Amino acid sequence: MPSPTSTPSVILVGVDFGVPHFDAGLEELGLLAQTAGYSVADRVTCKRRAPDPALFVGSGKAEEIKMLAQSTGAAEVLFDQSLSPAQQRNLERHLGLPVNDRTLLILEIFAQRARSHEGKLQVELARLQYLSTRLVRRWSHLERQSGGIGMRGGPGETQIELDRRMIGEAIKRTKDRLEKVKKQRATQRRQRERRDTYSISLVGYTNAGKSSIFNSLVKARAYAADQLFATLDTTTRQLYLGEAERSVSLSDTVGFIRDLPHGLVDAFAATLQEAADADLLLHVVDASNPAHPEQIASVMGVLKDIGADQVPQILVFNKLDAMDIANVPRVLSDSMELEGQSVPRIHVSAHTGEGIPALRAMLAERVLALKAGQGEMSPGPTPEIGNPVS
């Protein structure tokens, strides 16, 4: 992990295997690297039909990366795709530099940003699960242990076996501690249910502006910044809706990202459970980002993983002030099709406040419809739209 006083430079590497979401400019990986405290020395992309079993990019491209690293003075190489332990080991030997992938980079950011006891536990579990797959010949201390008094491990136990056992024990301890946190959260949810609290969770791709919208709605001071994963810990506040004459529970959750490591999805199950148990999801989208359709698909994939894909949604297209003028809609509220269903959508700007009162009114209408026993509110007729973003 980079120290606060230094900014190590890295080379970014991406391989196009023909998938639709390939980031040809490695923009997102570059943002992740900068968020983790690195500076980008150079970027390398190439096309392949399949990963090279040994070096992922093949020997020719690996040699090109090696020469580039020497000329730029890069301290590390970061891959946009996940590497197998063998590929990572082979690349490090060939390049003579540390090699890491997108998964570890995300884990590193989460480790830097976690503040709460629960968040730190979740990051530690994900890190341990990742390391448990990297043990095979990963370190130089894999000589066989000698048995005897004062030595850890039994006679003839290899260091790798000891490492595996120690990590396994650490994973079990961390899971046990997280299980206690889950039970505490479950108790809190039952208390909210007994109080007949209507719960709303903000979800969305990282840096879509969830925390900014959260602050705009509840006049809170939750940390918000123009960077990836600014918020890791769930924050819950009461939101009073004057039109409905009642308060609802509003939660700001961790942002999602493409290829979110499965270990993080599992480790953050307790936090993400807020979304699965919500009565309504505000799915925040960065409307100014040309890749927002792919980002919506990524969020929907994670929602399915945590069992929250059936929770009713309102799509909140944020950053109206940053949109291309040609794409700005004539009306703020409409609906769009999401996985075969018509979902209400509203355009807002958390920065200028435009559309926020209309969003509050939409939430109040939902609550009033529920109170009146009308079930879920229908999105209503779709207004005529001049140039919608969809």
N, C-alpha and C positions, 0 to 999 in steps of 0.2 A: 504494500500500500504506500502511495506517495506520502512523504512527510510534508507538513505545512510550509516548510521553508524551501522546498525544492519542487520543481515542476519537471519530472522526467518526460522525455519525448518518446512517442510510440509511433510505430508504423501500423496502419490499419489495413487489413486484408479481407476482401470479400470475394466469394466464388459464386458465379451465376450458373445455377444448375437448371435454369429455365423456369423457375417458379415465378408466379405473377408479382409477388411482393419484393423481388430483389431490389435492394437499395443501391443503384448504380453509383451514386455519389458518396455512399457510406455516411450520409448525413447523420442518421440516428446513432450509429456507432461512435461517430465523432463527438456528438453531444454527450453520450454516455461516458466517453473517455474524459472529456473536459469536466463533467460532473464529478468524476472520481479523482480529479486533480492532475490529469495528464495534459500535455500539449501534443498536438498532432504534428509529427515530422513529415509524413507523406502517406499516401493512400495507394493501394494496389488492388486491382480487380482483374479477374480472368474468367473465362468460360470453360466449363467441363461438363461432360455428360454424367459423370459420377465422381465421388471423391476418390483420390488416390489412397489405397489402403495404408500405405506407409507414411506419406508426407502430406496427404490431403490435397495439396496443390500440384503434386508432381515434382520431380527433381529439378527440371529446368526452371520453373517458376520459383522454387525454393532457393535456388542459386541466385536468381534475380533479386529476391527479397534480402538475401544475405549481403549482396553488394550494395544495395540501397541502404541497408542499416549501417554498414560501415561508412558510407559517404555522408550520411545525415547525422551520425552519432546517436542513433536511436537506442534507447535503453531496454526496449521491450517490443514485442510484436503481438498485436491483438487481432483475433479472427472474429468475423461477424457471425460465423456458424459454430456450433458445438463441435469440439474435437474429441476423439476417443483418447483414452489414456496413452495408448501406444503411439498415436499420431502426435500427440503433444510431446511425448518423450523424444521421438525421432526428430521432430522439428527443432527442439532445443539443442539436441546434439549437433544437428546440421548447421544451425544458425549461430550457435554459441551465445544465445540470448534467451532470457525467459520468454516463454510463449504462453499466452492465455487466451481464453475464448470469451464470447459474449456472456455465457452463463456466469463465469467467475467474476466478470466485470460488474454485472448486476448485483451479485452477492456482496462484492466489495462496497458498492454504493449503499446497499441496505445496511451493511455493518457500520458505515460512517454515519448514517442518518438516524438509526434507531435510537429512540430516547426513552421510551417506557420500558419497564421491566419485561412486559410481555413481548414487546417488539424485539428486544435484545435476545430473548429466549428463542423466538421464532427464527431470527437470523442465524443464531448459533446452530440450531437444528439443521437448517438448510445447508450451512457451511459444512457441518460434519457429514451430512448425507452425500454432499458433493465429493468431499475428500475420501470417503469410503470407497469410491469407485476409482480413485487415483493412486491406490497403494502399490499396484503391481509394478515393481522395478522403478518406482518414481524417485526414490532417494538413494543415496550412496551408502547408507548405513545398514544394508540388508545382509550383513554377515551373520552367521549363525551365533546365537547366544550360547554362552557357556553356563551350565547349571551350577548350583551351589548356594551356600548361605550368603544372603545379601544381594543375590542376583534376582532381577525381576524375570518371571517366566520360568517354565519348567526346563529340565535338561534337554538340550537340543532344539528348543523352540526358536524359530527364526525371528528376526526382528520384525519382518513383515507380518508374521502371525501375531506377535505381540501388539504391533500397531493396530492391526485389524480388531483385535479383542478390546484394546483400550478405546478405540473409536466406537465400537459397538456398545460398550458400557456407557460411554458419554452420551450416545444417542438415546439409550434407554432412560438415563437420568433426566435428560432434557425433555423427552416426551412425557415422562411422569410429571414434571413440573408444569409443562404446558397443559396437561390434562386437568390439573387443579385450576388453572386459569380458565379453561373452558367451562368447568363447573360453576365458577364464580360468574362468568358471563351468562350462563344459562339461568342462574338464579336472578340476575338483574333483568333478563328478558322476561322471565315469569312475573316479576314484580311490575314491569311495564304493562304486560298483558292484563294483569289484575286491575291496573289503573285505567284500562281501556285506552291505552296510548296508541295513536296512529303513527307508525314509524316510516320514515322516508330515508333512503340511503342515496348518497351521491356516488356514482360510479363513472368510470370513463378512462380513456387512454391517458397515460401520464402527460402532464403539462397541457391538458385540455382546459384547465382553469377551474377545477372542482373547488379548491380551497377559496378562490376568489369569489365564486358564486356563493359558497357557504358563508363567507364573511358578509357579503352583500345582503343575504337573506336574514341572518340572525344578528347582524351588527357585532360579530365576534372579531377576535384578533388572531385567528388561527394563522400559522405561518404559511405564507404564499409567496412564491417566487417563480420567475420565468426560467425554470430549470426542470430537469427530469427528476421524478421522485422527491419533490419538495416535502411531501407529507407521507409518512409511513404509518404513524399511529392513528387509529380511529379516534375522532373527536365527535362527541354528541352534545347537542344543545337543544333547548326548547325553542320552537318557532311559533310565535303567536300569529294566527291568521284572523284578522279583524272581521272579515266578511263571514267567516264560519263561527266566529265567537268561541274559539277554542285553540289550544296549543297542540302542536304535533312534535314528535321527536325527529330531529334531523341529524344524520351522521355523515361525516366526511371520511371516506375510506382511501386506502392506498391505491395509486394509479396502476393501471394494467399496461402491458407492453407486449409487442410481438415476440413470440417464442419465449414467454415468461418461463423460467426454469420450473419444471414440475415439482422439484423439491420445495420451491418457494410457495407454489400453490398449496401443497400439502402443509407446509410449515405455517402458513398464514391462514389456515382454515378457520382458526378461532376468530381472527379479525374479520375475514371475509364473510363469516357467518352472519354478520350484521346485515350484509346485502341479501343473503339467502332468506333471512327471517323478516325482511322488510315488507311493509304493505305496498310500497311503491318505490320504484327506482327512478332517480333523475339521472339519465344517461347523458353525461356532458361530452360534447364533441367540439373539437377545434375546427370550426367552419372555415377558417382561413387556410387550413392545411390542405393542399391538393390530394394528399394521401388519406383523407379522412374516411373514405369508404372502407379501405383496408383496416384502418384503426377500429372502426365500428365492428368489423368482422372479428378482429382479435379480441375485443372486449366481450362479444357474444360467445366466443369460444371459451373464455375463462368463466363466464357466468354459467355456462353449461357444466363445466368441470366442478363448480361448487354448488350446483343444484339451484341456481337462482334465475335460470333462463325463462321460467314460467311466471316470475313476478311481474306484474304490470309495470310498464315503463312510460316515461315522457322523455322524448329526445330534446335535449337543451343544446341547440347549436350556438356555442359561445364565440366570442371574439368577432362580433358583428362589425366593430370599428376597424378591424384589421383585414376585412374581406376585400377582394378585388371589386372595384366599383361595378363591374359588369355582372357580378354574381350576387349583388345585394338584392334581396327579395323586396317586392313592393309591400307585402304584408308580413308581419312577424310570426303569425300563428297559422299553422296548417297541419297536415299529417303526411306521413310517408310510409311506404311499405317496408317492413323489416321482417325478414324471414317468413314471408307469406301473410303477415298480419299488418293491418293499418294501425300505425302508432302515432299519437299526437306529437307534434313538434313545434317548438317555439325558438325563435332567434333572439338572442340577448347579447349584451356586452357587459360583462362584470366590471370592465374598466370604466365605462361611461355611465353605467346604470340603465342604459336603454333596454327595455323589455323586462326588467326585473319586477316592476309592479304587475305587469301582465302575467308573469310566472307565478307570483304570489296569488293572484286572482284565480289562476288555473288550479293551483293546489287547494285553495279554499273551495272551489267548485267540486273538486274530487271528494273532499271531506263532507260537504253538505249532501252530495249524492249518496254517500255511504250512510250518513245519519238518517236520511229519509228512507232508507231501505231500498234504494233503487239499484243497488249493486254497483258495479264499476261503471263509471261515466263513459259514455261513448264519445269518440272524438268529434262527432258532429259533422256537418257538411264541410267539405274541403273548399276553402275560399279560392278564388282565382288568384294565381300567382304569376308574377311577371317573369322572374328569372330565378327559380328556386335553386338552392344547393341541395343536391341529393346524391 
